[in-house]
């Protein structure tokens, strides 16, 4: 059956419109969820790290599956999509937002931080910091979506920490759809990885930043192509290291007696998200709610 025309079983997914069914507001801000958003499935790598490191925290995830990928969109469109996602999460009373999308972090983080009343973390600064510390030779590679690479965000972030560094970038646009389709072990993924990564293999880099939160799902394949001498930096993993620090500074860490709730929302195809997402985070994903976010904010002036 076509999920876009047939209502999903209630036990697996439900549909709703953003803002019409607000969750009860907790009087204790510490017990409110951490919001995480991405263009699709990639941000689940952040969720997995958060659950491992902060098991008492509730999490509300939004995947903008109706508009994935962000990496092929204009900066103005990416900013609008990101603002709409954040507006939705704030309507669900989150205490913090992790922008688990490198493209959104590259183009919208400054705007989101200025408009949002809760702490907002992106993934680029943490990834750049980890690459700076990991590289012995100062020859660093970055792979990402076309939008992230074109923004130059990683280049600037790494050079701000280490001006003499050599940064080599490579757009890998097909990696996102491969992950979204659950094809990480497919022969097509192997062929595409060799094609994209061949130029970087010739540049004698010692560190490679996985500059998209979808890419850790391909970590084994990327590592195989690049070889054991190249250290892979997971920007999502590095970002999660900053979350407890920010929560602690704001006195927002969840109490140890909290029974955490993990909720998953998408803008389209909840059953597909549930099926593929469980390949990466297991049965953590149960109910997936479809929500409407498009148009809840005016376009960026």
C-alpha positions as CSV (number, residue, x, y, z in Angstrom):
1,X,0.0,0.0,0.0
2,X,1.1,3.6,-0.7
3,X,1.7,5.2,2.7
4,X,1.0,8.7,1.3
5,X,-2.6,7.7,0.6
6,X,-3.5,5.1,3.2
7,X,-3.7,5.9,6.8
8,X,-1.1,4.0,8.9
9,X,-2.2,1.6,11.7
10,X,-2.8,3.5,14.9
11,X,-0.5,1.1,16.8
12,X,2.5,2.1,14.6
13,X,2.0,5.8,13.7
14,X,-0.5,8.6,14.0
15,X,-1.1,11.8,12.1
16,X,-1.7,15.2,13.6
17,X,-1.2,18.9,12.9
18,X,1.6,20.7,14.8
19,X,0.3,22.6,17.8
20,X,-3.1,21.1,18.0
21,X,-2.3,18.5,20.7
22,X,0.3,20.2,23.0
23,X,1.8,18.0,25.6
24,X,1.3,18.8,29.3
25,X,3.7,21.4,30.4
26,X,6.0,20.3,33.2
27,X,6.4,22.8,36.0
28,X,9.9,21.5,36.4
29,X,11.9,22.6,33.4
30,X,14.5,19.9,34.0
31,X,11.9,17.2,33.1
32,X,11.1,18.7,29.7
33,X,12.5,17.0,26.6
34,X,15.6,17.8,24.6
35,X,14.5,18.6,21.0
36,X,16.5,17.2,18.1
37,X,15.8,17.9,14.5
38,X,17.2,16.8,11.1
39,X,16.1,16.7,7.5
40,X,15.4,13.0,7.8
41,X,16.9,9.9,9.5
42,X,20.4,11.2,10.1
43,X,19.7,12.8,13.4
44,X,18.9,9.4,14.9
45,X,22.7,9.1,15.3
46,X,22.5,12.0,17.7
47,X,19.5,10.5,19.5
48,X,21.4,7.2,20.0
49,X,24.4,9.1,21.5
50,X,22.1,11.1,23.7
51,X,20.4,8.1,25.1
52,X,23.7,6.3,25.8
53,X,25.2,9.4,27.5
54,X,22.1,10.9,29.2
55,X,19.7,8.0,29.8
56,X,17.4,10.0,32.0
57,X,16.7,12.7,29.4
58,X,13.4,12.7,27.5
59,X,13.8,13.4,23.7
60,X,11.5,14.8,21.1
61,X,12.8,14.1,17.6
62,X,11.6,15.8,14.4
63,X,12.7,14.5,11.0
64,X,11.6,16.7,8.0
65,X,11.1,13.7,5.8
66,X,8.7,15.6,3.4
67,X,11.6,17.9,2.4
68,X,14.7,15.8,2.7
69,X,17.5,16.4,1.7
70,X,18.3,19.9,2.8
71,X,21.7,19.8,1.1
72,X,20.4,20.5,-2.3
73,X,18.3,23.5,-1.3
74,X,19.2,27.2,-1.2
75,X,20.4,28.8,2.0
76,X,17.2,30.9,2.2
77,X,15.1,27.7,2.0
78,X,17.2,25.8,4.5
79,X,16.9,28.7,6.9
80,X,13.1,28.7,6.5
81,X,12.8,25.0,7.0
82,X,15.0,25.2,10.1
83,X,13.0,27.9,11.6
84,X,9.8,26.0,11.1
85,X,11.3,22.9,12.7
86,X,12.4,24.9,15.7
87,X,9.0,26.6,16.0
88,X,7.4,23.2,16.1
89,X,9.7,21.9,18.8
90,X,9.2,25.0,20.9
91,X,5.5,24.4,20.7
92,X,6.1,21.0,22.3
93,X,7.9,22.7,25.2
94,X,11.5,21.5,24.7
95,X,14.2,22.8,27.1
96,X,17.0,22.7,24.5
97,X,17.4,22.1,20.8
98,X,20.1,20.1,19.0
99,X,20.3,21.0,15.3
100,X,21.3,17.5,14.2
101,X,21.9,18.6,10.6
102,X,25.1,19.9,9.3
103,X,23.4,21.8,6.4
104,X,21.0,23.5,8.8
105,X,23.9,24.3,11.2
106,X,25.9,25.8,8.4
107,X,23.2,28.1,7.1
108,X,20.7,28.7,10.0
109,X,22.4,28.3,13.4
110,X,23.0,32.0,13.9
111,X,19.4,32.9,13.1
112,X,18.1,30.1,15.3
113,X,20.2,31.1,18.2
114,X,19.1,34.7,18.0
115,X,15.4,33.8,17.8
116,X,15.1,30.9,20.2
117,X,14.6,31.2,24.0
118,X,16.2,27.9,24.8
119,X,19.8,26.8,24.2
120,X,20.6,25.7,20.6
121,X,23.5,23.6,19.6
122,X,24.7,22.8,16.1
123,X,27.1,20.1,14.9
124,X,29.8,21.9,13.1
125,X,31.8,23.6,15.9
126,X,32.1,20.4,17.8
127,X,33.2,18.4,14.7
128,X,35.8,21.0,13.8
129,X,37.1,21.1,17.4
130,X,37.5,17.3,17.4
131,X,39.2,17.3,14.0
132,X,41.7,20.0,15.2
133,X,42.7,17.9,18.2
134,X,42.8,14.6,16.3
135,X,45.0,15.6,13.3
136,X,48.7,15.3,13.8
137,X,49.6,16.5,10.3
138,X,47.1,19.3,9.9
139,X,45.7,17.7,6.7
140,X,42.0,17.3,7.3
141,X,39.3,16.1,5.0
142,X,35.6,17.0,5.3
143,X,32.7,15.2,3.5
144,X,29.2,16.5,3.5
145,X,26.2,17.5,1.5
146,X,26.6,20.0,-1.4
147,X,25.0,22.7,0.8
148,X,27.4,22.1,3.8
149,X,30.5,22.0,1.6
150,X,29.5,25.1,-0.4
151,X,28.9,27.0,2.8
152,X,32.6,26.7,3.8
153,X,31.5,26.3,7.4
154,X,33.9,23.5,8.4
155,X,36.8,25.2,6.6
156,X,36.2,28.4,8.6
157,X,35.6,26.6,11.9
158,X,38.7,24.5,11.7
159,X,40.9,27.4,10.5
160,X,39.6,29.5,13.4
161,X,41.2,26.9,15.7
162,X,44.3,26.2,13.6
163,X,45.1,28.7,10.9
164,X,47.8,26.7,9.2
165,X,45.7,23.7,8.7
166,X,45.0,22.3,5.2
167,X,41.3,21.4,4.8
168,X,40.1,19.4,1.8
169,X,36.4,19.1,1.2
170,X,34.3,16.7,-0.9
171,X,30.5,16.8,-1.5
172,X,28.9,13.3,-1.3
173,X,25.2,14.1,-2.1
174,X,24.2,10.4,-2.8
175,X,25.1,9.3,0.7
176,X,22.0,10.8,2.2
177,X,19.5,9.0,0.0
178,X,21.4,5.7,0.4
179,X,20.9,6.0,4.2
180,X,17.3,7.2,3.9
181,X,16.6,4.1,1.8
182,X,18.4,1.8,4.2
183,X,21.0,0.8,1.6
184,X,24.1,1.2,3.7
185,X,25.3,-2.4,2.9
186,X,24.3,-2.4,-0.8
187,X,26.9,-2.8,-3.5
188,X,25.7,0.6,-4.9
189,X,26.8,2.3,-1.7
190,X,30.3,0.7,-2.0
191,X,30.7,1.9,-5.6
192,X,29.5,5.4,-4.8
193,X,31.8,5.6,-1.8
194,X,34.9,4.7,-3.8
195,X,33.9,7.3,-6.4
196,X,33.4,10.1,-3.9
197,X,36.4,9.3,-1.6
198,X,39.0,8.5,-4.3
199,X,40.2,12.2,-4.5
200,X,40.6,12.4,-0.7
201,X,42.6,9.1,-0.6
202,X,45.2,10.7,-2.8
203,X,45.7,13.8,-0.5
204,X,47.4,12.1,2.4
205,X,44.9,13.3,5.0
206,X,45.1,11.8,8.5
207,X,41.6,12.9,9.7
208,X,38.2,12.9,8.0
209,X,35.1,14.7,9.3
210,X,31.8,13.0,8.6
211,X,30.1,16.3,8.0
212,X,26.5,15.0,7.8
213,X,24.7,13.2,10.6
214,X,23.6,10.6,8.0
215,X,27.1,9.5,7.3
216,X,27.9,7.6,10.5
217,X,25.5,5.0,9.2
218,X,28.2,4.4,6.5
219,X,31.1,4.6,8.8
220,X,32.3,1.1,8.3
221,X,32.3,1.5,4.5
222,X,34.0,4.9,4.6
223,X,36.6,3.6,7.0
224,X,37.2,0.7,4.7
225,X,37.8,3.0,1.7
226,X,39.9,5.5,3.5
227,X,42.1,3.0,5.3
228,X,43.1,2.5,9.0
229,X,45.5,5.5,9.0
230,X,42.7,8.0,8.6
231,X,40.8,8.9,11.8
232,X,37.0,9.4,11.3
233,X,35.3,12.2,13.2
234,X,31.6,11.8,13.9
235,X,30.2,15.4,14.3
236,X,27.1,14.0,15.9
237,X,29.0,12.1,18.6
238,X,31.2,15.1,19.3
239,X,28.1,17.4,19.6
240,X,26.5,15.2,22.2
241,X,29.5,15.7,24.4
242,X,28.5,19.3,24.7
243,X,24.9,18.7,25.6
244,X,25.4,17.7,29.3
245,X,27.7,20.7,29.8
246,X,25.0,23.1,28.5
247,X,22.2,21.5,30.5
248,X,24.3,21.6,33.7
249,X,25.2,25.2,33.2
250,X,21.5,26.1,32.8
251,X,20.4,23.7,35.7
252,X,18.4,21.7,33.1
253,X,19.7,18.2,33.6
254,X,16.9,15.7,34.1
255,X,16.7,14.3,37.7
256,X,17.9,10.7,38.1
257,X,14.4,9.5,39.0
258,X,12.9,10.5,35.7
259,X,11.4,7.9,33.4
260,X,12.4,9.2,30.0
261,X,10.0,9.5,27.1
262,X,11.4,9.2,23.5
263,X,9.0,10.6,20.9
264,X,9.5,10.6,17.1
265,X,7.8,12.9,14.7
266,X,8.1,13.4,11.0
267,X,6.6,15.5,8.2
268,X,5.8,12.6,6.0
269,X,5.9,8.8,5.7
270,X,5.9,7.7,9.4
271,X,5.8,4.0,8.7
272,X,8.9,4.2,6.4
273,X,10.7,6.3,9.0
274,X,9.9,3.7,11.6
275,X,11.0,0.8,9.5
276,X,14.3,2.2,8.3
277,X,15.0,4.1,11.6
278,X,14.8,0.9,13.6
279,X,17.8,-0.4,11.6
280,X,19.9,2.2,13.4
281,X,18.3,2.6,16.8
282,X,16.4,-0.6,17.3
283,X,13.0,-0.7,19.0
284,X,13.6,2.7,20.6
285,X,11.3,3.8,17.8
286,X,7.7,2.7,18.4
287,X,5.0,5.2,17.6
288,X,5.9,7.8,14.9
289,X,3.7,10.8,14.6
290,X,3.2,12.8,11.4
291,X,3.0,16.5,11.9
292,X,2.6,19.5,9.6
293,X,5.3,22.2,9.9
294,X,5.3,23.9,6.5
295,X,4.0,27.4,6.7
296,X,3.8,27.7,10.4
297,X,6.2,30.6,10.1
298,X,6.4,33.3,7.5
299,X,9.3,33.1,5.0
300,X,12.5,34.6,6.2
301,X,12.5,38.3,5.4
